[in-house]
Amino acid sequence: MDLGTLLIVDDEKHTRDGLRLSLEDEFDVYVAADIAGAKEVLKSENIDLMVTDLRLGSENGMDLIDHALALPQAPIAIMMTAYGSVNVAVEAMKRGAYHFVTKPLNIDELEMVIKRALRSRDVERENSALKQQVEKTYQIDNIIGKSAAMEAVFETVQQIAPSKATVLIEGEHGTGKELVAHAIHNLSGRPKAALTIVHCAGLSPQLLESELFGHEKGAFTGADKQRIGRFEAANGGTLFLDEIGEIDASTQVKLLRVLGERTIQRVGGNQDINVDVRVIAATNKQLEKLAAEGDFREDLYYRLKTIKITMPPLRDRKDDILPLSQKFVEDYAEENGKPVRELSGEALQALISYDWPGNVRELRSAIEHGVVMCNGPKITPRHLPPEIRLAYKPDGSGNGSGSLSQIALAPQDDFNLHRMEKRFIGLALEKTGNNITQAAKLLGISRRTLHRKLDDSAD
């Protein structure tokens, strides 16, 4: 089965025929010698990808790219040129070309670029279709997700929100634990009362105890007046205890009493104060393991985990990257007054292939970076943060060096094409311990092409 329909445009007959013979086993190939002939093919056939020479006799291939990309069903455009320079490449890409290749052509390299471009087209089509479904994405109170893992979280939230049950939310940093706490509160019978938040990790044991339970005047040095704590302040509402795994043993005992008896005592006081507070706790640690090892009270753990919600890391919910990214693009484009509307297919591939150690928080930051660095309507891989761009491999395997085509035209690279190639060949060899096969894979070229480039640079 053909991967796609190609149009080869070159005024040299032997080049046209050679490319057709080399590519027709895998693609449905049409050829044209000039712009008029190319326009006729584009008018009569559904062309997926067009490869055109820069110089077509007295005509300019840039004009053909302009015409092709203005069509309702625009093909992907790749520029061929014997006049290879960064300026030509930048101009072609400004006009919408996907890539450029230099003559004399390397057929393996051209075929790889064509296949990658067609894969990118398929991803963009899927992107477009999925984007139309973003409004239908299952979401609760600003939490976005279409994956099965997040649907399970949403169902749990809706089920438990109206109850008074204590909730424990576990998950890595950046997975959205606080958003879930907000959703539970807002969907409960207590939304008119504020959600009171305490970040337990940032306070010393004495300060945390005073923060939670308040203190009487003279309870300790500096306590010059009575102060109510967060439990009293949250009375009738919800108290969110973030990073609950960080609290000390003494505070754990007092918290256990509050959960069991619904009463508190201020520090330095002896009066029981009744509180009606729904407690939601969150941690990036595994409290069950800590309790088993004696580093967290087991009885408190069981009190907290009446309902337990585990937030999946972003690497396990890749289906959510598109709707999350699209929402962040819209938010940051509006915030920064930018014309950005969407991600390119390859940018989405780069995001999907990345492991996201910082989870949704890191994705949000990456999209903000992309919006700020992009001046057009579409974020491409070169607009993304370096760690994501360099980890992206067009074959989809991820976690490697990006290919030359992904990063050679980053905004900071203003040197000539030959120096850029040498730079990235050197980087690929360094990363692979001078393994030619692996270096060629990282660069997205064949071993034969890499050997040729190494021979050329040695001359």
C-alpha positions as CSV (number, residue, x, y, z in Angstrom):
1,M,0.0,0.0,0.0
2,D,1.3,3.5,-0.9
3,L,2.2,5.8,1.9
4,G,1.1,8.8,0.0
5,T,0.9,10.7,-3.3
6,L,4.0,12.7,-4.3
7,L,4.6,15.4,-6.9
8,I,8.2,15.9,-8.1
9,V,8.9,19.2,-9.8
10,D,12.3,19.7,-11.5
11,D,13.3,21.1,-14.9
12,E,16.1,18.5,-15.2
13,K,14.6,15.3,-16.8
14,H,17.2,12.9,-15.4
15,T,16.5,14.2,-11.8
16,R,12.7,13.9,-12.3
17,D,13.0,10.4,-13.7
18,G,15.6,9.3,-11.1
19,L,13.4,10.4,-8.2
20,R,10.3,8.8,-9.7
21,L,12.1,5.5,-10.1
22,S,13.6,5.6,-6.6
23,L,10.4,6.5,-4.9
24,E,7.6,4.8,-6.9
25,D,7.8,1.5,-5.1
26,E,6.5,3.1,-1.9
27,F,4.6,6.2,-3.2
28,D,2.3,7.2,-6.0
29,V,4.6,9.6,-7.9
30,Y,3.7,12.3,-10.4
31,V,6.3,14.5,-12.1
32,A,6.3,18.0,-13.7
33,A,9.0,20.1,-15.4
34,D,7.7,23.5,-14.6
35,I,5.2,25.5,-12.6
36,A,2.5,25.3,-15.2
37,G,2.8,21.5,-15.3
38,A,2.8,21.3,-11.5
39,K,-0.3,23.4,-11.3
40,E,-2.1,21.0,-13.6
41,V,-1.2,18.0,-11.5
42,L,-2.2,19.9,-8.3
43,K,-5.5,20.8,-9.9
44,S,-6.4,17.3,-11.0
45,E,-4.8,15.0,-8.3
46,N,-4.9,14.9,-4.6
47,I,-1.2,15.4,-3.8
48,D,0.0,14.7,-0.3
49,L,3.5,16.0,-0.7
50,M,5.3,18.1,-3.3
51,V,9.1,18.2,-3.7
52,T,10.2,21.1,-5.9
53,D,13.5,22.5,-7.1
54,L,14.3,26.1,-6.2
55,R,15.4,27.0,-9.7
56,L,12.9,25.9,-12.5
57,G,14.5,27.3,-15.5
58,S,13.7,31.0,-15.3
59,E,11.0,30.4,-12.7
60,N,11.3,30.3,-8.9
61,G,10.1,27.3,-6.9
62,M,9.2,29.6,-4.1
63,D,6.3,30.9,-6.2
64,L,5.1,27.3,-6.7
65,I,5.2,26.7,-2.9
66,D,3.1,29.9,-2.4
67,H,0.5,28.6,-4.9
68,A,0.4,25.0,-3.5
69,L,0.1,26.1,0.1
70,A,-2.8,28.4,-0.7
71,L,-4.9,25.5,-2.1
72,P,-7.8,24.2,-0.1
73,Q,-6.1,20.8,0.3
74,A,-2.6,22.1,0.5
75,P,0.2,19.5,0.1
76,I,3.3,19.4,2.3
77,A,6.1,21.2,0.5
78,I,9.8,20.3,0.5
79,M,12.3,22.5,-1.3
80,M,15.3,21.1,-3.3
81,T,18.2,23.4,-3.9
82,A,21.8,23.3,-5.1
83,Y,22.2,26.8,-3.5
84,G,22.0,25.5,0.1
85,S,22.2,28.1,2.7
86,V,20.5,29.0,6.0
87,N,18.9,32.0,4.3
88,V,17.3,29.9,1.6
89,A,16.1,27.4,4.2
90,V,14.6,30.1,6.4
91,E,12.9,31.7,3.5
92,A,11.4,28.4,2.3
93,M,10.1,27.6,5.8
94,K,8.8,31.1,6.3
95,R,6.6,30.5,3.2
96,G,5.4,27.3,4.8
97,A,7.8,24.6,3.5
98,Y,8.1,21.6,5.8
99,H,11.8,21.1,5.1
100,F,14.6,21.6,2.5
101,V,17.2,19.3,1.0
102,T,20.4,20.1,-0.9
103,K,21.7,18.8,-4.2
104,P,23.3,16.5,-5.0
105,L,20.4,14.6,-3.4
106,N,20.8,11.7,-1.0
107,I,17.8,9.4,-1.8
108,D,17.9,7.7,1.6
109,E,17.8,11.1,3.3
110,L,15.0,12.4,1.1
111,E,12.9,9.3,1.6
112,M,13.3,9.6,5.4
113,V,12.2,13.3,5.3
114,I,9.2,12.4,3.1
115,K,8.1,9.7,5.4
116,R,8.5,11.9,8.5
117,A,6.6,14.7,6.8
118,L,3.7,12.3,6.0
119,R,3.7,11.0,9.5
120,S,3.5,14.6,10.7
121,R,0.6,15.2,8.4
122,D,-1.3,12.2,9.8
123,V,-0.6,13.5,13.4
124,E,-1.8,17.0,12.4
125,R,-5.0,15.5,11.0
126,E,-5.6,13.6,14.2
127,N,-4.7,16.8,16.1
128,S,-7.4,18.7,14.2
129,A,-10.0,16.0,14.8
130,L,-9.2,15.7,18.4
131,K,-9.2,19.5,18.9
132,Q,-12.8,19.5,17.8
133,Q,-13.5,17.2,20.7
134,V,-11.8,19.3,23.3
135,E,-15.0,20.9,24.3
136,K,-16.4,17.4,24.8
137,T,-13.5,16.3,27.0
138,Y,-14.5,15.0,30.3
139,Q,-13.5,17.7,32.8
140,I,-14.4,18.9,36.3
141,D,-13.7,22.3,37.7
142,N,-10.7,23.1,35.4
143,I,-9.2,19.6,35.5
144,I,-8.9,18.4,31.9
145,G,-8.5,14.8,30.8
146,K,-9.9,12.3,28.4
147,S,-7.8,9.3,29.4
148,A,-9.3,6.3,31.2
149,A,-7.2,7.1,34.3
150,M,-8.6,10.6,34.6
151,E,-12.1,9.5,33.9
152,A,-11.8,7.2,36.9
153,V,-10.6,10.1,39.0
154,F,-13.5,12.3,37.8
155,E,-16.0,9.5,38.7
156,T,-14.6,9.2,42.1
157,V,-14.6,12.9,42.7
158,Q,-18.3,13.2,41.7
159,Q,-19.2,10.2,43.9
160,I,-17.5,11.4,47.1
161,A,-17.8,15.2,46.8
162,P,-21.2,15.4,48.6
163,S,-20.1,13.3,51.5
164,K,-18.2,14.3,54.6
165,A,-15.6,11.6,54.2
166,T,-11.9,12.4,54.7
167,V,-9.9,12.2,51.4
168,L,-6.3,11.3,50.8
169,I,-4.9,12.3,47.4
170,E,-1.6,10.8,46.4
171,G,0.5,11.6,43.4
172,E,3.8,13.0,42.1
173,H,4.5,16.7,42.1
174,G,2.6,18.5,39.4
175,T,-0.2,16.0,38.9
176,G,-3.0,18.3,40.0
177,K,-3.7,17.2,43.5
178,E,-4.7,20.7,44.6
179,L,-7.0,21.0,41.7
180,V,-8.8,17.8,42.7
181,A,-9.1,19.2,46.3
182,H,-10.8,22.3,44.8
183,A,-13.1,20.2,42.7
184,I,-14.2,18.1,45.7
185,H,-14.8,21.2,47.7
186,N,-16.7,23.0,45.0
187,L,-18.9,20.0,44.3
188,S,-19.6,19.4,47.9
189,G,-22.3,20.9,50.1
190,R,-19.8,23.4,51.4
191,P,-18.9,25.5,48.4
192,K,-19.9,28.8,50.0
193,A,-17.3,28.4,52.7
194,A,-13.7,28.9,51.5
195,L,-11.3,26.1,50.9
196,T,-8.6,26.7,53.4
197,I,-5.1,25.5,52.4
198,V,-2.1,24.7,54.5
199,H,1.2,23.7,52.9
200,C,2.6,21.5,55.7
201,A,6.1,21.1,54.2
202,G,7.0,24.8,54.6
203,L,6.5,25.2,58.3
204,S,8.5,24.1,61.4
205,P,6.7,21.7,63.8
206,Q,5.9,24.5,66.3
207,L,4.7,26.9,63.6
208,L,2.6,24.1,61.9
209,E,0.9,23.2,65.2
210,S,0.0,26.9,65.8
211,E,-1.1,27.3,62.2
212,L,-3.5,24.4,62.4
213,F,-4.9,24.7,65.9
214,G,-4.2,28.3,66.9
215,H,-2.7,29.4,70.2
216,E,-3.5,31.3,73.3
217,K,-1.8,34.5,74.4
218,G,1.5,33.6,76.1
219,A,1.5,30.0,74.9
220,F,5.1,30.5,73.7
221,T,7.6,33.3,73.2
222,G,6.2,35.9,70.8
223,A,2.5,34.8,71.3
224,D,1.4,38.2,72.5
225,K,-2.2,37.6,71.6
226,Q,-4.7,34.9,71.0
227,R,-4.8,33.5,67.4
228,I,-7.3,31.1,65.9
229,G,-5.9,28.3,63.7
230,R,-6.9,27.0,60.3
231,F,-9.3,24.4,61.7
232,E,-11.4,27.1,63.3
233,A,-11.1,29.4,60.3
234,A,-12.3,26.5,58.0
235,N,-15.3,25.7,60.3
236,G,-18.2,24.7,58.1
237,G,-15.9,24.3,55.1
238,T,-13.0,22.2,53.8
239,L,-9.3,22.2,55.0
240,F,-6.7,21.0,52.5
241,L,-3.5,19.8,54.1
242,D,-0.9,19.6,51.3
243,E,2.2,17.4,51.8
244,I,0.7,15.7,54.8
245,G,3.6,13.3,54.9
246,E,5.9,16.0,56.2
247,I,4.2,16.6,59.5
248,D,6.0,15.6,62.8
249,A,4.9,12.9,65.2
250,S,3.4,15.4,67.8
251,T,1.2,17.1,65.2
252,Q,0.2,13.6,63.8
253,V,-1.2,12.8,67.3
254,K,-3.3,16.0,67.5
255,L,-4.5,15.6,63.9
256,L,-5.6,12.0,64.7
257,R,-7.7,13.4,67.6
258,V,-9.3,16.0,65.4
259,L,-10.4,13.4,62.8
260,G,-11.7,11.1,65.5
261,E,-13.4,13.6,67.9
262,R,-14.0,16.7,65.7
263,T,-12.5,18.9,68.5
264,I,-9.3,20.9,68.8
265,Q,-7.4,22.6,71.5
266,R,-5.4,25.7,70.8
267,V,-1.7,25.6,71.7
268,G,-1.4,26.7,75.4
269,G,-5.1,26.1,76.0
270,N,-7.2,23.4,77.6
271,Q,-10.7,24.1,76.2
272,D,-12.1,21.7,73.6
273,I,-13.5,23.6,70.6
274,N,-15.9,21.7,68.3
275,V,-15.1,22.0,64.5
276,D,-17.1,20.9,61.5
277,V,-14.4,20.6,58.9
278,R,-14.0,18.3,56.0
279,V,-10.3,17.3,55.7
280,I,-8.6,16.6,52.4
281,A,-4.9,15.7,52.6
282,A,-2.4,15.3,49.8
283,T,1.1,13.9,49.5
284,N,3.7,13.0,46.9
285,K,4.9,10.1,49.2
286,Q,3.5,6.7,49.7
287,L,2.0,7.0,53.1
288,E,1.2,3.3,53.3
289,K,4.9,2.5,53.0
290,L,5.9,5.2,55.5
291,A,3.4,3.8,58.0
292,A,4.7,0.2,57.5
293,E,8.3,1.5,58.1
294,G,7.2,3.4,61.2
295,D,7.8,6.9,59.8
296,F,4.1,7.8,59.8
297,R,1.4,6.8,62.3
298,E,-0.5,3.9,60.9
299,D,-3.8,4.8,62.7
300,L,-3.6,8.3,61.2
301,Y,-3.0,6.9,57.8
302,Y,-6.1,4.8,58.0
303,R,-8.1,7.8,59.2
304,L,-6.9,9.8,56.2
305,K,-7.5,7.2,53.6
306,T,-11.2,6.8,54.1
307,I,-11.3,7.7,50.4
308,K,-8.0,7.5,48.5
309,I,-7.4,9.0,45.1
310,T,-4.2,8.3,43.2
311,M,-3.3,10.9,40.6
312,P,-1.7,9.3,37.5
313,P,1.6,10.9,36.3
314,L,1.3,12.6,32.9
315,R,3.6,9.9,31.3
316,D,0.8,7.4,32.0
317,R,-2.0,9.6,30.5
318,K,-0.6,10.6,27.2
319,D,-4.1,10.9,25.8
320,D,-4.5,14.0,27.9
321,I,-1.5,15.9,26.4
322,L,-3.5,17.3,23.4
323,P,-6.5,18.7,25.3
324,L,-4.2,20.0,28.1
325,S,-1.8,21.6,25.6
326,Q,-4.6,23.2,23.5
327,K,-6.1,24.8,26.7
328,F,-2.7,26.1,27.7
329,V,-2.0,27.5,24.2
330,E,-5.3,29.4,24.3
331,D,-4.7,30.7,27.8
332,Y,-1.1,31.9,27.2
333,A,-1.8,33.2,23.7
334,E,-4.5,35.4,25.2
335,E,-2.4,36.4,28.2
336,N,0.6,37.4,26.0
337,G,-1.3,38.8,23.1
338,K,0.2,36.3,20.7
339,P,-1.4,34.9,17.4
340,V,-0.6,31.3,18.4
341,R,-3.6,29.0,17.8
342,E,-2.3,25.4,17.9
343,L,0.6,22.9,17.9
344,S,2.1,21.5,14.8
345,G,2.0,17.7,14.3
346,E,5.7,17.4,15.1
347,A,5.4,19.6,18.2
348,L,2.6,17.3,19.5
349,Q,4.8,14.3,18.7
350,A,7.6,15.8,20.7
351,L,5.3,16.5,23.7
352,I,3.9,12.9,23.6
353,S,7.4,11.3,23.4
354,Y,8.7,13.3,26.4
355,D,8.5,11.6,29.9
356,W,7.3,14.7,31.9
357,P,9.1,14.3,35.2
358,G,7.3,17.6,36.3
359,N,3.9,16.3,35.0
360,V,1.1,18.7,34.1
361,R,2.9,21.6,35.8
362,E,5.9,21.1,33.5
363,L,3.7,20.8,30.5
364,R,2.0,24.1,31.3
365,S,5.5,25.7,31.6
366,A,6.6,24.2,28.3
367,I,3.5,25.5,26.4
368,E,4.0,29.0,27.9
369,H,7.6,28.8,26.6
370,G,6.3,27.7,23.2
371,V,3.7,30.5,23.0
372,V,6.3,33.2,24.0
373,M,8.9,32.0,21.5
374,C,6.4,31.6,18.6
375,N,5.5,34.5,16.4
376,G,3.1,32.7,14.0
377,P,-0.1,30.7,14.4
378,K,1.5,27.3,15.1
379,I,4.0,26.1,17.7
380,T,6.7,23.8,16.1
381,P,9.4,21.8,17.9
382,R,12.0,24.6,17.7
383,H,9.7,26.7,19.9
384,L,9.7,24.2,22.7
385,P,12.1,24.1,25.6
386,P,15.6,22.6,24.8
387,E,15.2,19.6,27.0
388,I,12.0,18.6,25.1
389,R,13.4,19.5,21.7
390,L,16.6,17.5,22.3
391,A,14.8,14.5,23.7
392,Y,12.5,14.2,20.6
393,K,13.3,11.6,17.9
394,P,11.1,11.7,14.8
395,D,10.8,7.9,14.8
396,G,8.7,8.3,18.0
397,S,11.1,6.5,20.4
398,G,11.8,9.6,22.4
399,N,14.4,10.2,25.1
400,G,17.2,10.7,22.7
401,S,18.8,13.5,20.9
402,G,16.6,15.4,18.4
403,S,17.4,15.0,14.7
404,L,19.3,17.7,12.8
405,S,16.1,18.7,11.1
406,Q,14.3,19.4,14.4
407,I,16.9,21.7,15.9
408,A,19.3,23.0,13.3
409,L,17.1,26.0,12.6
410,A,16.5,27.0,16.2
411,P,16.4,30.8,16.6
412,Q,19.8,30.9,18.3
413,D,21.6,29.1,15.4
414,D,22.6,31.8,12.9
415,F,25.7,30.2,11.5
416,N,25.9,28.5,8.1
417,L,24.6,25.1,7.2
418,H,28.0,23.3,7.0
419,R,28.9,24.4,10.5
420,M,25.5,23.4,11.9
421,E,25.9,19.9,10.4
422,K,29.3,19.5,11.8
423,R,28.1,20.7,15.2
424,F,25.3,18.2,15.4
425,I,27.3,15.3,14.0
426,G,29.9,16.0,16.7
427,L,27.1,16.1,19.3
428,A,25.6,12.8,18.1
429,L,29.0,11.1,18.1
430,E,29.7,12.4,21.6
431,K,26.3,11.2,22.9
432,T,26.8,7.7,21.4
433,G,30.5,7.1,22.3
434,N,31.4,7.4,18.6
435,N,29.0,4.6,17.6
436,I,28.3,5.4,13.9
437,T,25.1,3.4,13.8
438,Q,23.5,5.0,16.9
439,A,24.8,8.5,15.9
440,A,23.1,8.1,12.5
441,K,19.8,7.1,14.2
442,L,20.0,10.2,16.5
443,L,20.6,12.4,13.4
444,G,17.8,10.8,11.4
445,I,20.1,9.8,8.5
446,S,21.6,6.5,7.2
447,R,25.0,5.2,8.2
448,R,26.1,5.7,4.6
449,T,25.1,9.4,4.7
450,L,26.9,9.9,8.0
451,H,30.1,8.2,6.6
452,R,29.9,10.5,3.6
453,K,29.5,13.6,5.7
454,L,32.4,12.6,8.0
455,D,34.6,12.0,4.9
456,D,33.6,15.4,3.5
457,S,34.4,17.2,6.7
458,A,37.8,15.5,6.9
459,D,38.8,16.9,3.5
